[in-house]
Amino acid sequence: MDIVIYHNPACGTSRNALELIRHVGIEPHVVEYLKTPPSRAMVAWLAERTGKPLRDLLREKGTPFAELGLGDPDLTDDQLLDAIEAHPVLLNRPIVVSTLGVGLCRPSEAVLDLLPADDLKPFAKEDGEVVIDAAGQRVKR
C-alpha cells in the first residue's frame, strides 16, 4: 500500500502517526512539508479529499493564524491558500494519503482508519498511551 504523510518531525502527533504507519509494516513517503511545502493545488486537493472545508486544515497554535486574521469566516479558500502558501506552518499535520482515503490524523491514532487493519500488534505512543492493546484491539478514548 502506498502512503504519503505530510509530516513535521517536531510534532509529537505527527511522529506518532508516522510510527503507527511503520508499525503496520508500511514505509510511507514522508514529505516534511515545512521544507517542501505542497502546492496550492495539492493543499486544495487534500482538503477536498478529507471531505472537510479547507479551513479545517488550518493550524492556529504556534502559527501566525491570529496575526493574519485567519479566524475571519468571510475569508475565501483562495485567501486561505494564499496564507498557507506564504506560511506553510499554517497547514495542520499530519495529513495522510492512502488508498483508503485522506485524513488529518489528529489524534495520531486516526491514521489507523487509513491503514490495513489486519493482525494489529500492540502499540503505545511516545508518551506511553496505549493505542493498540495486547490483544491487537484499538483502544478507544
Buried (B, 14 or more C-beta within 10 A) or exposed (E): EEBBBBBBEEBEBBBBBBBBBEBBEBEBEBBBBBEEBBEBEBBBBBBEEBEBEBEEBBBEEEBBBEEBEBEEEEBEBEBBBBBBBEBBBBBBBBBBBBEBEBBBBBEBBBBBBBBBEEEBEBBBBEEEBBBBEEEEEBEEE
